[in-house]
Amino acid sequence: MNTHFLRLFCIFIIVGIATSCNTEPIGAVSTDSDGDGIINTYDNCPDIANPNQEDSDGDGIGNACDLIDNTDTDGDSIIDSEDNCPEMANSDQLDSDGDGIGDVCDPLAPCINGMADIYPCDGYDLMSYMSLEDLTPTGTGSLSGNDSWGWTDPTTNKEYALVGLNSHAAFVDISNPVAPILLGVLPTATVNSSWRDIKVYQNHAFIVSEANSHGMQVFDLTRLRSVASPPEIFTADFHFTEFGSAHNIFINETSGYAYVVGTNRSGPFSGGALFINIQNPTSPVSEGGFAAGGYSHDVQVITYTGPDNDHTGKEILVGSNEDEVVIADVSDKANPFIISTLTYPNTSYTHQGWFTEDLNYFIVGDELDERDFGNNTRTLVFDLRDLDNPLFDFDYLGPTTAIDHNGYPNGNDYFLANYRAGVRVLDLSQIGSGSLTEIGFFDTYPENDNAAFNGVWNVYPFFTSGNIVISDIERGLFIIRKSE
């Protein structure tokens, strides 16, 4: 009996000792995911081989894993370093041609040896294209394209192209830039016109036209989220009729004011800017206008944060007024006043201008000098560091004789809608030294680069994805993107 008890006691002790010596969880010995000789339980970076287990910052995560960038730009739950299209959501990672680029990033026609299909190019691929007929759901008739703008839905991050035609405005979902979808159109408020202009504020599109008695249409862009059977024929959410025709509209998104220009020259403000409070987008309120500078073809209005401290915080209007540039303070809508004016050599038609991002310079296009004086495309640069004493700084002559239209700086790139020469991209990084350099282009009018009113009307280069919208008078909508 005692012998049997002693045997059991010894077995119990031996088993206990053996168990106490094995403190690893079951299966741990065989789990070494990265094959670096250190089991996952003890590995400070179990998915990347790091046998030295370096952990410089002492955070318990090995250096090899600290270096992983978990940025997911497009929000599709795939980090950029592993995403085959990091700027466009594509959780399925489809890559039909096996080129390592996801289908949603594959261009319709890459720019190869200076051509994207039939279009001359330099550094920009054609992602997709929609003809004027593609942008017109019912009937065709005589169609022409004009202005364009863009909207990014703040809730879904989807991108939309807003494209003007002579008979309507078209709303296109370009969240997949290689397969754009026409969601619907908003017909003209009265009759057709070759001129239509669109801007965006607080998720609403504001549309004016030179059509008789057109006024301003207001359209709630969030309606585009719920289009069940595209394309739809939309109606405006509000129709503002306190003016008739207009050439253009600009919106200062900081102040919530729309500035409508190019109205009736015989009107109370002689075609100068009308001030419209749109802080409640569907209840616009007229608050006067600015006649002192005369007829404005186009304006940019900003809440000033530039280098001239005398005007900090003021609402500054810079107008392209046919034969001069007019700088005005429109902070007090009841008492706007001219700060200064600018002229330049060989003025033909002062058409449109835009500040550089640092507000040091203002870049202007004269629409008729190429035709009237025979020079190549001329881009005018004004030094506006002192708004009271602005200076004509220098001009840049492009490589073609095409007419320039609308231009927009985005960072150090300046995107110019250049009619028959397509879209030209200029480097602004040396503007302070009096130099601009062309660094790319996409030509939607391959026939020629003559000084005539065909081809690109407008370019919208402000989407964070890098997609660029082009509206072409004869051909419709192009979506291009910088070549990888």
C-alpha positions in Angstrom: 0.0 0.0 0.0 2.8 2.4 0.9 4.8 1.4 -2.1 1.8 2.1 -4.4 1.3 5.5 -2.8 4.9 6.4 -3.2 4.8 5.4 -6.9 1.8 7.7 -7.6 3.4 10.5 -5.6 6.6 10.3 -7.8 4.6 10.3 -11.0 2.6 13.4 -9.8 5.9 15.2 -9.1 7.5 14.3 -12.5 4.4 15.4 -14.4 4.3 18.7 -12.5 7.9 19.4 -13.2 7.5 18.7 -16.9 4.4 20.9 -17.1 6.1 23.8 -15.3 9.0 23.7 -17.7 6.6 24.1 -20.7 5.2 27.7 -20.4 4.6 28.2 -24.1 1.0 28.1 -25.4 0.0 25.1 -27.5 1.1 25.6 -31.1 3.4 28.5 -30.4 6.5 26.6 -31.2 5.4 25.9 -34.8 4.1 29.5 -35.5 6.7 31.7 -37.0 4.9 33.7 -39.7 7.8 35.6 -41.1 10.4 32.8 -40.8 12.9 34.7 -38.9 13.4 32.1 -36.2 11.4 33.9 -33.6 7.9 32.6 -32.8 5.0 35.0 -33.1 4.5 35.1 -29.4 7.8 36.8 -28.8 8.3 38.5 -32.2 7.9 42.3 -32.1 7.1 42.3 -35.8 5.6 38.9 -36.6 4.8 39.5 -40.3 8.2 40.9 -41.4 11.4 39.0 -40.8 13.5 40.9 -38.3 15.8 38.4 -36.4 17.6 41.2 -34.6 14.4 42.5 -33.1 15.5 46.1 -33.1 13.1 48.5 -31.5 14.8 51.9 -31.5 11.9 53.8 -30.0 11.1 51.2 -27.4 7.4 51.1 -28.3 7.3 47.3 -28.3 7.0 47.3 -32.1 10.1 46.3 -34.1 11.7 48.9 -36.4 10.7 46.7 -39.4 7.0 47.3 -38.6 7.5 50.9 -37.5 8.4 51.7 -41.1 5.1 50.6 -42.5 3.1 53.5 -43.9 -0.6 52.7 -43.2 -1.9 55.6 -45.3 -5.0 54.8 -47.2 -5.6 57.8 -49.4 -8.8 56.5 -51.1 -10.4 54.9 -48.0 -10.8 51.5 -49.6 -9.2 49.7 -46.6 -6.1 48.9 -48.6 -3.0 50.8 -47.6 -1.3 52.9 -50.4 1.8 50.7 -50.5 -0.3 47.7 -51.4 -3.0 49.4 -53.4 -2.9 49.1 -57.2 -4.8 52.3 -57.5 -4.1 54.3 -54.3 -6.0 57.4 -55.2 -9.3 55.8 -56.4 -11.3 53.4 -54.2 -11.1 49.9 -55.6 -11.4 47.4 -52.8 -11.7 44.6 -55.4 -8.2 45.4 -56.8 -9.3 44.3 -60.3 -6.4 44.5 -62.8 -7.8 42.9 -66.0 -4.6 43.5 -68.1 -2.2 42.5 -65.4 -0.1 45.6 -65.7 0.0 46.2 -61.9 -2.4 49.2 -62.2 -6.0 48.7 -61.1 -8.7 48.9 -63.8 -10.1 52.1 -62.3 -6.7 53.8 -62.8 -6.0 52.4 -66.2 -6.4 55.2 -68.8 -8.5 54.9 -71.9 -5.4 56.1 -73.8 -2.1 56.6 -72.1 0.2 59.2 -73.5 2.9 57.3 -75.4 5.4 58.9 -77.7 3.5 62.1 -77.7 0.1 60.7 -78.5 -2.9 59.5 -76.5 -5.0 57.8 -79.3 -5.5 60.7 -81.8 -4.6 63.5 -79.3 -1.2 65.1 -79.0 0.0 65.0 -75.4 2.9 65.5 -73.1 2.7 63.9 -69.6 -1.1 63.5 -69.4 -3.2 60.4 -70.1 -6.7 60.3 -71.4 -8.8 58.6 -68.7 -12.2 58.8 -70.5 -14.2 60.8 -72.9 -17.9 61.7 -73.4 -19.2 63.4 -76.5 -21.7 66.2 -76.5 -24.3 63.6 -77.5 -23.3 61.4 -74.6 -23.9 64.4 -72.3 -27.4 65.0 -73.8 -30.0 62.4 -72.8 -32.9 63.4 -75.1 -32.6 64.8 -78.6 -29.5 66.4 -80.1 -30.0 69.3 -82.4 -27.1 71.6 -82.7 -24.9 71.1 -79.6 -21.9 73.0 -78.3 -19.9 72.8 -75.1 -18.8 75.7 -72.8 -17.9 76.0 -69.2 -17.2 73.3 -66.6 -16.5 73.0 -62.9 -16.3 70.2 -60.3 -17.8 69.1 -57.0 -16.5 66.5 -54.5 -19.3 65.1 -52.3 -18.1 65.7 -48.7 -20.0 62.6 -47.4 -19.0 60.0 -50.1 -15.8 61.7 -51.5 -17.2 61.0 -55.0 -16.2 63.4 -57.7 -18.5 65.0 -60.2 -18.0 67.0 -63.4 -20.4 69.8 -64.0 -20.4 70.5 -67.7 -22.1 73.3 -69.5 -23.7 72.9 -72.9 -25.6 75.4 -75.0 -28.9 73.8 -74.0 -28.3 72.5 -70.4 -25.9 71.7 -67.6 -24.8 68.0 -67.4 -23.9 66.3 -64.1 -21.4 63.4 -64.5 -20.2 61.0 -61.8 -16.5 60.6 -62.4 -15.7 58.7 -59.2 -14.5 56.0 -61.6 -12.7 58.2 -64.1 -12.5 55.5 -66.7 -16.3 54.9 -66.7 -18.1 58.2 -66.2 -21.8 58.2 -65.7 -24.2 60.9 -66.9 -26.6 61.2 -63.9 -28.8 63.9 -65.4 -29.1 67.3 -66.8 -30.6 70.7 -65.8 -32.2 72.3 -68.9 -31.6 76.0 -69.6 -33.9 78.3 -67.7 -35.1 80.0 -71.0 -33.5 79.5 -74.4 -30.2 78.0 -75.6 -27.0 80.0 -75.5 -23.4 79.4 -76.3 -22.4 80.8 -72.9 -23.1 79.1 -69.6 -21.1 79.3 -66.4 -21.2 77.2 -63.3 -19.7 77.5 -59.8 -20.3 75.6 -56.5 -21.0 76.7 -52.9 -22.3 74.6 -50.0 -23.0 71.6 -52.1 -25.1 73.7 -54.6 -24.4 74.6 -58.2 -25.1 78.1 -59.3 -25.6 78.5 -63.0 -25.8 81.6 -65.2 -26.1 82.1 -68.9 -26.2 84.7 -71.6 -29.6 83.4 -72.6 -32.2 86.0 -72.4 -33.9 86.4 -69.0 -32.0 83.3 -67.7 -31.2 84.6 -64.2 -29.4 82.2 -61.9 -30.4 78.5 -61.4 -29.6 76.9 -58.0 -29.3 73.1 -57.9 -28.8 71.0 -54.8 -25.9 68.6 -55.8 -26.6 66.2 -53.0 -29.6 65.0 -55.1 -26.9 63.3 -57.3 -26.4 60.7 -54.4 -29.8 59.2 -55.0 -30.3 59.0 -58.8 -32.0 55.6 -59.3 -32.3 55.6 -63.1 -29.8 57.9 -64.8 -30.0 60.1 -66.7 -32.7 62.2 -65.1 -34.1 65.5 -66.3 -33.7 67.8 -63.2 -35.5 71.0 -62.2 -33.8 73.8 -60.3 -34.2 74.0 -56.5 -34.4 77.8 -56.9 -34.5 80.2 -59.8 -33.2 83.7 -59.1 -34.6 86.2 -61.6 -33.5 89.6 -60.3 -31.2 89.9 -63.3 -31.5 88.5 -66.8 -28.5 87.3 -68.8 -25.0 87.2 -67.5 -21.6 86.1 -68.8 -20.0 84.7 -65.7 -20.3 84.0 -62.0 -17.7 83.8 -59.2 -18.3 82.7 -55.6 -16.2 83.7 -52.6 -16.7 80.6 -50.5 -15.3 82.3 -47.4 -17.9 85.1 -47.4 -20.8 83.3 -49.0 -21.3 85.9 -51.8 -21.8 85.3 -55.5 -20.5 87.9 -57.9 -22.3 87.9 -61.2 -20.7 89.7 -64.1 -21.3 90.5 -67.7 -24.9 91.5 -67.2 -26.7 94.2 -69.2 -24.4 97.1 -70.0 -27.4 99.4 -69.7 -28.3 98.0 -66.3 -27.8 99.8 -63.0 -24.2 98.5 -62.6 -23.2 98.8 -66.3 -22.3 95.1 -66.5 -20.1 95.2 -63.4 -20.3 92.7 -60.6 -23.7 92.1 -58.9 -23.4 91.2 -55.2 -25.7 88.3 -54.2 -25.7 86.9 -50.7 -26.0 83.1 -51.1 -25.2 82.1 -47.5 -28.6 80.3 -47.6 -28.1 78.8 -51.1 -31.8 78.5 -51.9 -32.7 82.0 -50.7 -30.3 84.4 -52.5 -30.5 88.0 -51.6 -29.3 90.9 -53.8 -27.1 93.4 -52.0 -26.2 95.9 -54.8 -23.3 95.9 -57.2 -20.1 97.6 -58.5 -20.4 100.0 -61.4 -17.3 102.1 -61.0 -15.0 99.7 -62.8 -17.3 99.3 -65.8 -18.2 96.1 -67.5 -16.5 93.0 -66.1 -16.0 89.9 -68.2 -14.7 87.8 -65.3 -13.7 88.4 -61.7 -12.0 86.6 -58.8 -13.0 87.7 -55.3 -11.1 86.6 -52.2 -11.0 87.4 -48.5 -7.5 88.7 -48.6 -4.7 87.1 -46.6 -1.8 88.1 -48.9 1.4 90.2 -48.4 -0.2 93.6 -48.4 -1.1 94.1 -44.7 -3.2 97.2 -45.5 -5.9 95.0 -46.9 -5.8 91.9 -44.7 -9.2 90.5 -44.0 -10.9 92.7 -46.7 -12.9 91.2 -49.6 -10.9 92.1 -52.6 -12.2 91.9 -56.2 -9.9 91.7 -59.2 -11.8 92.2 -62.4 -10.8 91.4 -66.0 -12.6 94.4 -67.5 -12.0 94.2 -71.3 -9.2 96.8 -71.5 -7.8 96.8 -68.0 -7.5 95.0 -64.7 -9.5 96.6 -61.8 -8.7 96.0 -58.2 -11.5 96.9 -55.7 -12.5 96.6 -52.1 -16.0 95.1 -52.0 -16.1 94.4 -48.3 -18.9 97.0 -47.7 -21.5 96.1 -50.2 -23.1 99.5 -50.0 -19.7 101.3 -50.6 -17.4 99.3 -52.8 -14.4 101.3 -54.2 -11.5 101.0 -56.6 -8.1 100.5 -55.1 -6.1 100.6 -58.3 -6.2 99.7 -62.0 -3.7 98.1 -64.4 -3.0 98.2 -68.1 -0.4 96.4 -70.2 1.1 96.6 -73.7 -0.9 95.4 -76.8 -4.2 95.2 -74.9 -6.9 93.6 -77.1 -9.4 92.0 -74.7 -8.6 91.5 -71.0 -10.5 88.3 -70.5 -9.8 86.4 -67.2 -7.3 86.1 -64.4 -6.5 84.3 -61.2 -4.2 84.7 -58.2 -1.3 82.4 -57.5 -1.8 80.6 -54.2 0.5 82.9 -52.3 -1.4 85.9 -53.6 1.8 87.5 -54.8 0.9 87.4 -58.5 -2.2 87.6 -60.7 -2.1 85.7 -64.0 -4.2 87.1 -66.9 -5.2 86.0 -70.3 -6.0 88.5 -73.1 -8.4 86.6 -75.4 -7.9 88.5 -78.6 -4.2 89.5 -78.8 -3.2 86.4 -80.6 -5.7 87.1 -83.3 -5.2 90.9 -83.5 -1.4 91.1 -83.1 -0.2 87.8 -84.4 1.8 86.8 -81.3 1.9 83.3 -79.8 -0.3 82.5 -76.8 0.5 85.2 -74.3 0.2 84.8 -70.6 0.5 88.0 -68.6 1.9 88.1 -65.0 1.1 91.0 -62.7 2.9 91.7 -59.4 0.1 92.3 -56.8 2.2 92.3 -53.6 1.1 95.9 -53.1 -2.5 96.2 -54.1 -2.3 100.0 -54.2 0.6 100.0 -56.6 0.3 96.8 -58.7 2.8 96.3 -61.5 2.8 94.5 -64.9 5.7 92.1 -64.3 6.3 90.1 -67.5 4.6 88.0 -70.1 5.2 84.4 -71.3 4.7 83.3 -74.9 3.7 79.8 -75.5 4.7 77.5 -78.3 1.6 77.9 -80.5 -0.5 80.7 -82.0 -3.7 79.5 -80.3 -6.0 81.8 -78.3 -5.9 81.6 -74.5 -9.2 81.4 -72.5 -9.4 80.4 -68.8 -6.4 79.7 -66.6 -6.1 78.4 -63.0 -3.1 77.9 -60.7 -3.0 74.8 -58.5 0.1 74.8 -56.4 3.0 75.4 -58.7 1.1 74.3 -61.8 -0.9 76.6 -64.0 -3.6 75.0 -66.1 -4.5 77.0 -69.2 -7.5 76.3 -71.4 -5.9 77.2 -74.7 -8.7 76.6 -77.3 -7.2 74.8 -80.3 -4.0 74.0 -78.4 -5.9 72.1 -75.7 -4.8 72.4 -72.1 -1.3 73.6 -71.4 0.4 73.2 -68.0 3.0 75.7 -66.9 5.5 75.5 -64.0 5.1 78.5 -61.7 7.9 77.7 -59.4 10.2 80.4 -60.9 7.5 83.1 -61.4 9.4 85.3 -58.9 12.3 85.3 -61.2 10.2 86.2 -64.2 10.0 82.8 -65.7 7.3 80.3 -66.7 8.0 77.0 -68.3 5.6 74.6 -70.1 5.8 71.2 -68.5 2.9 69.3 -70.1 -0.2 69.5 -72.3 -3.2 67.6 -73.7 -4.5 68.7 -77.0 -8.2 68.0 -77.7 -8.1 69.7 -81.1 -5.5 67.8 -83.1 -6.3 69.4 -86.4 -4.2 72.5 -85.8 -3.3 75.2 -83.3 -4.6 78.2 -85.1 -6.0 81.4 -83.5 -9.7 80.5 -83.6 -12.5 79.8 -81.2 -12.6 76.0 -81.2 -11.4 73.3 -78.8 -11.0 73.7 -75.0 -13.3 76.2 -73.3 -12.4 75.4 -69.7 -10.3 73.1 -67.4 -11.0 72.2 -63.8 -7.8 71.0 -62.1 -8.8 71.0 -58.4 -9.8 67.4 -57.7 -7.6 65.9 -55.0 -7.6 62.6 -56.9 -5.6 64.2 -59.7 -8.5 63.8 -62.2 -8.7 66.9 -64.5 -11.9 67.9 -66.2 -11.8 69.5 -69.7 -14.8 70.9 -71.5 -14.4 71.1 -75.3 -16.7 73.2 -77.5 -17.0 70.6 -80.3 -16.1 67.3 -78.6 -17.5 67.4 -75.1 -16.0 66.1 -71.8 -12.4 64.8 -71.4 -11.0 63.5 -68.2 -7.2 63.5 -68.1 -4.7 62.7 -65.5 -0.9 63.1 -65.1 1.0 60.1 -66.4 2.5 57.8 -63.8 
